[in-house]
Amino acid sequence: MASDKTTLSSKWRTQHFINGAWSASESGRAMPVFNPATGETLAEVSLADQADVHKAVTAAANAFDHGPWPRMDALARGRLIGALAAKIRERLEDLAMTDTLNVGKPIRDTRGFDVPCAADLFESYAGLADKISGKCYGTQPDNVTMQFREPMGVIAAIVPWNFPLTNAAIKLAPILACGNTVVLKPSEVAPLSALMLAELAHEVGFPPGVFNVLNGTGAGAGAALVSHPRVEKITFTGRHQTGIQMLEAAKTGMKGVMLELGGKTPSLVFPDAPIENVVNGVITGIFYNLGQVCVAGSRLLVHESQHADLMERIVAKVRGLRQGDPTDPSNHLGCLATPMHGDTVRRFTDVARQQGARCVHQGATAESLNSCFFPPTIFDQVQPGMTIAREEVFGPVLSVMTYRDEADAIAKANDCDFGLMANVWTSDGMRALRVCRQLKAGRIAVNGGGALRANVPVFGYKLSGIGAELGFDEAIHEYTNSKAILYSLSTEKSPWPE
């Protein structure tokens, strides 16, 4: 049976989760969390400041220095992470409805992807915990050199609001599998499912201090968290402008940094591509979650000869998308996460018109829906220098450009400051590989292939990030320290300088 706001409101935790217990802010301050679809207040959550951050980081540091987590048998640690995955599946309806109410995502998506994906990530990384190993770099007659991989310590994990539960799992699963402790700061827009996740971790027996959650703003709790001297590494997903601030904060203490930032994904469609698959892929790529996806396919590059036919097909299918109440499973589209973000997306479309882009489709919004319900929008005749072709809109706005030949398509696709993902559509395998090798992107899907999986790393070129999100070898590299031990077998040593 589906959950609803009435039954969930009594289950939502609203305080910070620190050292295995619920804790109000030291200041006593709180902040509201809203339902963007209705404007109603869902909850009032505690608002962290520097004192709360220090309390959480200290708890995580004590758990790392003196607690069982990093010293636990790796199989036992993996079992706890696996038990958390099972708990997530058990609470699927509650978690799905929580994120739907909190950020306006359609319930069909939170049920069908967000929550199952989070559970899969924890389950997959549960199996990594006992497979973290070092190396032996060969033996000399009198010397053996060994490399060990060891947990780093306290990790600060900061996630955005577009996939609240899934983004938390992407960070937490590898961090915990590697034996670290963590302080998670979810977006102030969407903290509720992260707090539920902390409660589930506590239920399955995570030791106190291993997994802590702070509610707060980026300027307040976020800044204090990343600058804390006991934080060993910062892992952040969000806007590249904020990523730059993370790099500045990391200078103090020479902290490690892993950044998964913005994208401006191009979709290159070649004339031999399967047209119906292209239409479905393009529409899903930009309008899923109303384009609030870092890999949203916001730039469509079409050959001049195919442009008219493809545009006609795309517009016709977009007209059939249903937008409305996110809790209604029949709706394809919900709403943007905040009114402020709605204003941002609207400004981008206004600038696109001013710069000469032609709006060929903008769906009508029902009078009963508020301004967060931004309709699917398609701009044609977009030029590479236009703002809408260069900056991340993070909304349901498709920019269509034409190209003359393969070289022109690649040049236009690469003419961007971001390089998180790209899509290539063609029936020619040689062309697919040739184009993929020339695109400046960390992840490339051919003919709609691929999905988010724990064992596949996500890299970012250019302004799209530093380091690797997910992956197994990559996670070990990101979230463990390497220690080399040079072991002498010699019984005699010549004194220097003899």
Secondary structure, DSSP 8 states (H G I E B T S, - for coil): ----HHHHTTT---SEEETTEEE--TT--EEEEE-TTT--EEEEEE---HHHHHHHHHHHHHHHHHSSGGGS-HHHHHHHHHHHHHHHHHTHHHHHHHHHHHH---HHHIIIIIHHHHHHHHHHHHTTGGG---EEEEEETTEEEEEEEEE--EEEEE--SSSHHHHHHHHHHHHHHTT-EEEEE--TTS-HHHHHHHHHHHHHT--TTSEEE----IIIIIHHHHT-TTEEEEEEES-HHHHHHHHHHHTTTT-EEEEE-----EEEE-TTS-HHHHHHHHHHHHHGGGG-STT---EEEEETTTHHHHHHHHHHHHTT--BS-TT-TT-SB---S-HHHHHHHHHHHHHHHHTT-EEEEE----TTS-TT----EEEES--TTSHHHHS---SSEEEEEEESSHHHHHHHHH-SSEES-EEEE-S-HHHHHHHHHHS--S-EEETT-----TTS-EE-EETTEESEES-SHHHHHHHEEEEEEEEE--S----TT-
